[in-house]
Amino acid sequence: MSGAAPLAGIEDEPLGPVIGVVLAAGRGSRSGGPKVLRRDDEGTPWVANVVHLLREGGCAEVIVVLGAEAGQARALMPAGVVATYAPDWQLGLAESLRAGLASAEAMMTAPPVAVAITLVDIAGGNPETLRRLLAHLAPDCLVRAGFDGRPGHPVLIGHEHWRPLARSLGGDQGAAGYLRDHGVLLVECGDLESGEDVDD
């Protein structure tokens, strides 16, 4: 992590780097195939767009969690991205999130302060959304972007929560239950973007 740029939008010295995690392992059975292989109208892979948003928003590194068609997906990864494979991705979103957290933990000798979790199929995106969440950055933070009161992505999860969150995961529910039970802070970002995914 040497040479990592300071976090955008953080005043004074940053508490430490934030790692972006893109969940992109699913088969996409309801949308005609793995979303990690899809491209926008200009031909840019969705995954490249999401990685760009996380980097512009303040992530020092970005991990993309792969599963279905992982070999093809690796060819679409922007330079410098860490691709990690979730071996049990078929079991649901929880396995992808668990793999992303484990990869973030293993990346550094000193752990980062937080991960910023998002999905590969967000429809638009504004890096200012993540910057707004980073105003609450702390090792114990649980912060989620909200859009007209509706929970969305990204979700900022402080390092102190990574291991208990991983232990709580199961099935296809992701972190929603853990976030609810531990008092996630919903930060309104509807003035910045819609927060919809591509299926919306």
GIFEN-V350363 format. One line per field, one symbol per residue. phi: phi as a letter, one per 30 degrees, with the letter a starting at -180 (. if undefined). A space follows every 50 residues. Layout:
phi=???
//
This chain:
phi=.diddeddicdhdddldccdbcdbcddidcbikeddcdbddcjdeedddd eedddddkddbbccccadhddddedcddeidccbccdceddkeedddddd dddddddbdcdddacccbcdcddbjbedddeddddcdadcdbbbdbbhic dbbdbcbdedcedddedddaiccicedddddciedccdbddcadidcddd
//
